Amino acid sequence: MEKVDFELTSEFIELNQLLKLVGLCDSGGAGKQIVASGEVRVDGKQELRKTAKIRAGQKVSIGDVRIAVLGQKGAGGA
């Protein structure tokens, strides 16, 4: 399983934009299609809202990729 840390620089990021910024797709539109396919999980639950607000501390997974969303400066001392 590939693990990716994403440092959040604002209160939240939309799910489709997160997928784009970590390199899982080429555009926000492609990110929306991935979410619509039902393959994305947020904190272990299927997420179908393309623009769901993802906040620090949440975990997003798709296939064998797991994204840890961190607050500014690593939130966990990382």
N, C-alpha and C positions, 0 to 999 in steps of 0.2 A: 504494500500500500504506500503510495506516495503522499507525503505530508507537506503542506504548503502553509506558511504563516503569512497572513496579510495584515499589515498595520493600518488601522482605520484612522483617518485624519479628520473626520467629522463625526457627527452624532450617529449616522447610519450610512449604509450604501445599499442601493437597490440590487437585488439578487442578480439580475441579468448583467448589470455593470460589473459586479464582482467577478462573475465568470469570465468576462472579457479581460479585466485587469490582471487576473492571475494566469491568463493565456490559454484557457480552455476553449475559447472560441475567438473568432476574428472581429466580431461586432456585437453591440448590444442586441441587435435583431436576432443574430444567431443564438445569443444567450437566451432570448425569449423562447426560441424554438426548443432548446434543450430543456428548459423548465417545463414547457407545455408537454414534452414527451413523458413526463412523470419520473424521470431518472434522478432528479435532484432531491436530496434530503437535507433538512435543516434540523439540527439537534435530534436526529434519528427519525424524524417524521417526514413523510412525503410532502413536498411543497410545490403547489401548482400556480401560485401567484407570482407572475413574472417580475413584478416590481416590489416584491416583499422587502420590507426594511430589515436589513441585517445589521445587528449591533455587536459591539465588542463583547466577547465571551461566547458567542455562538459558534457552532461547528457546522460547516456545510460539506456534504459529500456527494460525489457523483462518480459512479463506477468505483475504481480503486484509488481515487484521489480524495483526500480529506483536507479541507481548508479550515485552519483555525483563525478566527477573526480576533485580532488583538487591539486593545486600546492604544493610545499614543504611548510611546516609549515602552511598548511590550506588555503593559498591564500586569504581567506576572513576573516582572523583574528580568525578563529575557533580553 
